[in-house]
Amino acid sequence: MSEQNTLPPPGEPHELPIGQILAILWRGRWIISVSVLIAVGLGLGFVIRRGTIWRATSRLQVESTAPGGTTVESLLLAAGGKNYVNTQA
């Protein structure tokens, strides 16, 4: 009897060499490939059919309490280089 086809005694740990694992995967390559393609197709179909679940928009408002113009340079000068705006998001 061949050493390759024998099972280890019960209770004894058995490790498969990487070559045998790759051979098993290679023999089942068509089953694996078809399964992956079906899963990807079902996932894409679900995403397309589901559509947009949520959408977010935001608006940023910048207010200045400094007198004068509203340019960045004038606001910096009026505030003395400190934080010069109240921001809301």
PyMOL commands that set and color helices and strands:
alter all, ss='L'
color gray80, all
select helices_A, chain A and resi 18-27+29-50+72-79
alter helices_A, ss='H'
color red, helices_A
select strands_A, chain A and resi 61-64+85-88
alter strands_A, ss='S'
color yellow, strands_A
deselect
rebuild
show_as cartoon
